[in-house]
């Protein structure tokens, strides 16, 4: 994962992913640009999932600590 994506907060990664999807859905751009955007979108989605998985783990740990 590129450093620029790895350093993004959840919100920033999500916002960039939304923009990638909008651009792809608009049909603008050529094939090469669309492929590059798709690949970036996949990396952004993975980054968002990392944040969500981390939050889920912290929540589960907090619940266990209360028991």
N, C-alpha and C positions, 0 to 999 in steps of 0.2 A: 504494500500500500504506500503510495507516495506520501512524503512527509507533510505536504500541505493538507492532505486529507486526514492523516493520522492525528494532526494537531487540532482538528476542528472539534468544537463543542457539538453536542447533540443537535441543538437548535440551528447552528450554522450549517452542519451537514444536511439536515432536513431541508433547510431553505434552499441550499444549492441543488439538492435532489429535485425539489419541486420545479426549479427553473430548468433543469435538464429535461424533465418530463414535458414541461410546457413547450420547450423548443422542439423536442422530438415530435410531439403531437401536432405542432404547427406545420410540419412537413417542409420547413425551410432548410436549406443547406443540402449539400451533396451527400453522397454515400459515405465517403471517407469521414466527413465531419460527423455524420450521424453515428457511425461506428465508434468514433472516439468519444462522443457524448454518451453513448450507451455504456461503454466500458467505464467511463467516469461515474455514471449513474450507479453501476453495479458496485463500485468501490465505495461510493457515498452510502448506499444502502447497507453495505457491510459495516461501515463505521457507525451508522445509526443502530444497527443490531448489536454491535459491541457495547454501546452505551446502555441500551435497554437490558442486555444480559447482565451487565455490571450492576445496574440498578436493582434488578430482580434478585441477584445474589445478596446484595446489601440488605434488601428488605427481608429476605428469608433469614439471614443471620440475625437481624434485629428481632424478628419474631421468635427465633429460637432462644435468644438471650433473655427474653421476657418470661420464658417458661421455666 
